[in-house]
Amino acid sequence: MVRAIYRWNVPHGSESEFTRGWEKGTRRIRRICKGSLGSFLVRDISNPRRFLGIARWRTLEDWAEGQRIIAAMDLHLPQGELIGVFDELADLTRAPKAMRASRTARAS
C-alpha cells in the first residue's frame, strides 16, 4: 500500500465548499481509478484554511496511472500540492464504533 499526501490552502470563507468538493471528487476517484482505496481529509487546527489529504492506493503503479486519469477529470477543486508518496508500513488506526457498526451491517 502507498499513501499520497497533498496540501491545500483555501481562500477564507470557502472551507465548506472545498470540503464538499473534496468529498465528491474523492468518491469519484475511488469509483473510477483502479487501486484507489479512498482518502481522508484533515484540517490544521491553528490555520483552518490549510488542509491535508492522505490518499491510499494499492500500489505505486496504481497511483501513477490514477494521476493520469485524474488529470483528465474536472474535479472543480484547486490543485493540491503533492507533499510526497510514501510506502505504508503500518496502519494501527481504528474506525469509530459507529463506522465499524455501519461497515458490519453493509457486509451482511
N, C-alpha and C positions, 0 to 999 in steps of 0.2 A: 504494500500500500504506500501511496505517496500523498503528501499534503502540500497544496499550493496556498501560499499566504499572500493576500492582497490588501492594500491600504487605500482608503478614500478619505479625502477631506471635502465635506459637502458644504454648500453655502448655508449660512444661518437661515433658519426658517424652513428648510427643505428636508429636514431629517426624516420626518414621517413619510414623505413622498419617496425619498431614497430607499427607506426600509421596505416599503410596499413593492417598489420596483425590483429591489434585490431579491425579495421572496419570489416574485413572479418569474424573474429571469433564472433563478436557481432551479426552480421546479422545471422550467423548460429545458435547461441544460441537462438536468438529471434524466429527463424523459428522452431526449434526443441523442445525447452523446454516450457512446459505448464506454463503459468503465467508470462513468461518473457516479459517485456514491453520495452526492449531496454536499452540503456545506453548512457551516454555521457562521453567524454574524455576531460580532461583539462591538460594543461602543466604549470609547475611552471615558472613564468617569471624570477625569479632570478636564477633558476637552470633548464635549458631547457632539461635536461636528466631525470627529475623527472615528472612523470605523475600520475594523479588520474583518476580512472574510477568510475563513480557513476551509478550503475545499478538499475533499477526499476523493482520490482516484485509485483504481485497482493497480495500474502500472504507470510508469513514466511514459510509455508509448501511448497509452490511452489518453493521458493528459495532453501530450504533444498533438495528437490527432484532434482531440477536443478543442484545442486552441484554434486550429484551422477552421473548424465548424463554427465555433463561437464568433470568430472574426467576421463571418458572413451573416451572422444573426443580427437583427436590430433589437437590442435589448432595452433601449431607451434608458440607459444608465451611463453615468460618466465613466470613463476608462479608469479602472483601478490600477494602482501601481503594484506591479509584481515585486514582492519582497524576496521571494525565493520559493523553490520547490524542495521539499525535504522528504527523506525516507521516514516512514512511520515505524518507530522502533517498538513502541508500546502505547496502548490506549487504556488507561485504567479509569476513565470517566464512567459514571453511572447515570443513566437516564432517570429523571424524576419519576417517582412512583406512579403518577397519573399517566405518564408517557408509556411506562412499561405495561400498565394495565391495558392501554389502548392498543399497543402492539400485540399483546397476547390475544385480545379479542379479535383483531383483524386476522391473526394467524389461524384462528379456529374455523 
